[in-house]
C-alpha cells in the first residue's frame, strides 16, 4: 500500500470521458494540480458521447450471473437476442469469456454483487451533489425508470432480481398493463407487466455533461491537454508519460481511458482485462411520438430516453473489440425495435451511433492503485454504468490517492487479476 499524496502534488488524468472529467474535478477540489489529457475532444471518442443518459442506483447484479453460460449460448444462436460476438473476434475474447464465466459461479458471483451493491448505494445522491458543486444541477432530473415485460415468462424470471433490490432497500412499484398505457400512451400495447424503479435519474445529454464538468474543472485550475498517451514509465517515486513525441513527469497518474487503458497497463506489465462491450443506438431528433420517463425493455435488451438531442433508443452487447467496423445490421435492428414499441416512429430520421463500453469480466470497476508503482492509479471498467458511477468513483479516487484508502477499496483492486 502506498502513502497519501499531499495536496499540491501534480496528477495527470489520462482519458477525458465522464470518469476522467469527474475525477479531475474532485482531485482539483482536493487541492491537486491536475492535467487532464485525451487524444480527442473531452467526451467525444468514447461511450460518454452517445450513451443513454441514465444515472442508475439499482444496478446491483453483475452481468455474469449464475446460468449465464447456457443463456449466452442461447442468445448467440438467436439473431434477435441482445448478445453478439463477431466470429473474427471470438479467439481474441476467449480468455475474457473464461473469466466472465468464472465470475458467475459460487463465491465469485457473491463478491461481485456485494461490491456492486455498495457502489450503487447513493449513486443518484452523489451525482446530484457533484453536479451542484460544478454549477450544473439543472442538467440532472430524478425520473423513475419503467421496466417493461412482454411475456409472463420474462416477468416471472425477473422477480428474484426485484426481490434482491427490495432487500437492498431499493424501492420499486409494480404496474399492470392498464397503468403502463396510462403512463406511456404512445407505446404499443404489447407490455403486460412493468416495474417502476425509483433510484434513477436522467441527464439532458451525456456529451454535454462531460463538457460542462471539464469546464467546471478548468475553473478550479485543471489544465486540459490534447495528446495520445502511449506509455507509462516509473521515474523513481514519480511517473513519466509518453505523450505523442514528448515525455512528461508527474507526481501521480490516474488512468481513466476506458477500454484503451488495457494497453497503457501493459506498458507497466500489468494485466487489466477490460474489454470493449460495443453498444448501438439511434437518436430521433424530431420523433412524432414520445416517452415520459426512461424505459428499460427487459425482453429486448434495449433502453429508451428522451434527451435534448432527441429520443434515443439503443443497447445490446457486441463483444467485438475496438478495431472492427460497426455492423449496420445492429442499427437496422434498433430501428425495427423502435418501430415495434413506438408505432409512427419508423419514418422519422435518426442518427446512428456505436460506442465501446469498458467492461470487466466480473462487472466490478477497477478503482485501484497499480501493483507495479505506488503513484499509478486506475479507474476503469464501468461497463454500462460509467455515468451512474462517475460521481462516486471520483470521490473514491480522491480517497484512494489522498487518504491511501487501498484496504477499504480492496473489492475494486487490481490484485484480483494480478499478483505483484
Rosetta blueprint (number, residue, H / E / L):
1 X L
2 X L
3 X L
4 X L
5 X L
6 X L
7 X L
8 X L
9 X L
10 X E
11 X E
12 X E
13 X E
14 X E
15 X L
16 X L
17 X L
18 X H
19 X H
20 X H
21 X H
22 X H
23 X H
24 X H
25 X H
26 X H
27 X H
28 X H
29 X H
30 X L
31 X L
32 X L
33 X E
34 X E
35 X E
36 X E
37 X E
38 X E
39 X L
40 X L
41 X L
42 X L
43 X L
44 X L
45 X L
46 X L
47 X L
48 X L
49 X L
50 X L
51 X L
52 X L
53 X L
54 X E
55 X E
56 X E
57 X L
58 X L
59 X L
60 X L
61 X L
62 X L
63 X L
64 X L
65 X L
66 X L
67 X L
68 X H
69 X H
70 X H
71 X H
72 X H
73 X H
74 X H
75 X H
76 X H
77 X H
78 X L
79 X L
80 X L
81 X L
82 X L
83 X E
84 X E
85 X L
86 X L
87 X H
88 X H
89 X H
90 X H
91 X H
92 X H
93 X H
94 X H
95 X H
96 X H
97 X H
98 X H
99 X H
100 X H
101 X H
102 X H
103 X H
104 X L
105 X L
106 X H
107 X H
108 X H
109 X H
110 X H
111 X H
112 X H
113 X H
114 X H
115 X H
116 X H
117 X H
118 X H
119 X H
120 X H
121 X L
122 X L
123 X H
124 X H
125 X H
126 X H
127 X H
128 X H
129 X H
130 X H
131 X H
132 X H
133 X H
134 X L
135 X L
136 X L
137 X H
138 X H
139 X H
140 X E
141 X E
142 X E
143 X L
144 X L
145 X E
146 X E
147 X E
148 X E
149 X E
150 X L
151 X L
152 X H
153 X H
154 X H
155 X H
156 X H
157 X H
158 X H
159 X H
160 X H
161 X H
162 X H
163 X H
164 X H
165 X H
166 X H
167 X H
168 X L
169 X L
170 X L
171 X L
172 X E
173 X E
174 X E
175 X E
176 X E
177 X H
178 X H
179 X H
180 X H
181 X H
182 X H
183 X H
184 X L
185 X L
186 X L
187 X L
188 X L
189 X L
190 X L
191 X L
192 X L
193 X E
194 X E
195 X E
196 X E
197 X E
198 X L
199 X L
200 X E
201 X E
202 X E
203 X E
204 X L
205 X L
206 X H
207 X H
208 X H
209 X H
210 X H
211 X H
212 X H
213 X H
214 X H
215 X H
216 X H
217 X H
218 X H
219 X H
220 X L
221 X L
222 X L
223 X E
224 X E
225 X E
226 X E
227 X L
228 X L
229 X E
230 X E
231 X E
232 X E
233 X E
234 X E
235 X E
236 X L
237 X L
238 X E
239 X E
240 X E
241 X E
242 X E
243 X E
244 X L
245 X L
246 X E
247 X E
248 X E
249 X E
250 X E
251 X L
252 X E
253 X E
254 X E
255 X E
256 X L
257 X L
258 X H
259 X H
260 X H
261 X H
262 X H
263 X H
264 X H
265 X H
266 X H
267 X L
268 X L
269 X L
270 X L
271 X L
272 X L
273 X L
274 X E
275 X E
276 X E
277 X E
278 X E
279 X E
280 X E
281 X E
282 X E
283 X E
284 X E
285 X L
286 X L
287 X L
288 X L
289 X L
290 X L
291 X L
292 X L
293 X L
294 X L
295 X E
296 X E
297 X E
298 X L
299 X L
300 X L
301 X L
302 X E
303 X E
304 X E
305 X E
306 X E
307 X E
308 X L
309 X L
310 X E
311 X E
312 X E
313 X E
314 X E
315 X E
316 X E
317 X E
318 X E
319 X E
320 X L
321 X L
322 X L
323 X L
324 X L
325 X L
326 X L
327 X L
328 X H
329 X H
330 X H
331 X H
332 X H
333 X H
334 X H
335 X H
336 X H
337 X H
338 X H
339 X H
340 X H
341 X H
342 X L
343 X L
344 X L
345 X L
346 X L
347 X L
348 X L
349 X L
350 X L
351 X E
352 X E
353 X E
354 X E
355 X E
356 X E
357 X E
358 X E
359 X E
360 X E
361 X L
362 X L
363 X L
364 X L
365 X L
366 X E
367 X E
368 X E
369 X E
370 X L
371 X L
372 X L
373 X L
374 X L
375 X L
376 X E
377 X E
378 X E
379 X E
380 X E
381 X L
382 X E
383 X H
384 X H
385 X H
386 X H
387 X H
388 X H
389 X H
390 X H
391 X H
392 X H
393 X H
394 X H
395 X H
396 X H
397 X H
398 X H
399 X H
400 X H
401 X H
402 X H
403 X H
404 X L
405 X L
406 X L
407 X L
408 X L
409 X L
410 X H
411 X H
412 X H
413 X L
414 X H
415 X H
416 X H
417 X L
418 X L
419 X L
420 X L
